[in-house]
Amino acid sequence: MKYKVVYICELGSGSGSGSNYEQLLRLHDITKECGDAGHDVTVVVRDLISASALINKLSMTVLQAPVFLPRLRLNRQLVCLADTLQLSGYEHINTLLPLVKAWQALLVLLQADVLIFDQAPTALLAASNFNCTRLIVGNGFNIPVAGYKLTDWQPMQSRAELIEEQEKQVLKVINQVQRKLDLPVSATISELYRCNRVMIDSFPQLDIYRELRSNVTYYTSMSTYLPPVFSFTQIEKPRVVCQLDPSYKKFTPLVEALRASGCEVLVVFAGGDAEALKPYQSESLQFTTLMPAMDLIIRETDIFIGHGNIGSATACMRLGKPMLILPMHLEQLHVGLSLQAIGIAKVLADQVSASDYQRALTALLGNIKLRTTVRTFATNNRVYTQSTFGKGVVAAIDDNNKREQKIV
């Protein structure tokens, strides 16, 4: 059957960030597969500019999402989903109510058979009384399990009282809006995330809610809309791919260590300043400030260095590549520590000098046990790579509607 599918990306980071790249890959893969299956696809996105690379490639209607425009910051790290929501318009009924009303008006106009939510909590709130198939997609970190408390994002030390306070405050605002609009009132923030199916584009081992989930499917393969950009050229040297955030404070000692490592190195510096890398460029060190198709270059590497973005980590796990993780945020630290516990990566969180990086890279290249463990992991977890993520979403849509037809 042909369905009217609306794919919603409400939140997201800047175009140069790893998380935004992962979201754009999901957007491309899912909308392409839905279009190939004959469904009518409309996309509602926060950032039309970031999505512009896809708009010309796929046949779909693209609309601007109702978004919270002020750029707010907390004077501390984000410790739970309630923090993210508070910075996205959930601090007061006067900011949240207009957003929910705008989403309701838009969704009424679109009359979707299927709603796909990708970091879209306000759209979920607005659609809580809509009669259609609801799928939630993402890497799992921002997808709590309906009816349960939010997970603490701090792997080292818990601040349970702060999380409880934040959840209580945000839930109060949500309830005020729900009562105002005659929507079902929630007992927990996580109840916004009730849906027919959760689709996660990563391995269960990286899902912080995995023990609680029941209606979830994991897929780790995804088609790309990006070219490889560059490739390895030398046969005799170890190969290293390093994906760096432009805001990484230890940029200079790390790149100096890579240049002196004796490896052939490809540095992905998406959105960064090309001039900063030019002094280090050589036959053995290439760089790009564009985002390449990461899977294609990770496939050819011996070691991957990154900050712990779930998308890149998932590609390494699927392809059996050891990782050196340099976390910048709590999500990345969670990922790095999970990978280290499995025995397929090393976390370097307190690096100081180029020699620290040099020693870590040398140790990783010589760690036969770790290299064997990550290859074994990839072999033993192929069940999650049997279909592309987009094909899995199309299958979930068909399966859910078949079940509903049987019930009727």
Secondary structure, DSSP 4 states (H G I P E B T S, - for coil): ---EEEEEE-----TTSHHHHHHHHHHHHHHHHHHHTT-EEEEEES-HHHHHHHHTTS--EEEEPP--------SS---SHHHHHHTTTTT-HHHHHHHHHHHHHHHHHH--SEEEEES-HHHHHHTTT--SEEEEEE-STT-PPTTSPPPP--SS---HHHHHHHHHHHHHHHHHHHHHTTPPPPSSGGGGG--SEEEESS-GGG-TTTTT-SSEEE--B---SS--------SSS-EEEEE--TT-TTHHHHHHHHHTSSSEEEEE-TTS-HHHHGGG-BTTEEEESS---HHHHHTT-SEEEES--HHHHHHHHHHT--EEE---SHHHHHHHHHHHHHTSEEE--S--SHHHHHHHHHHHHT-HHHHHHHHHHHHHTGGGGSSBHHHHHHHHHHHHHHHHHHH-
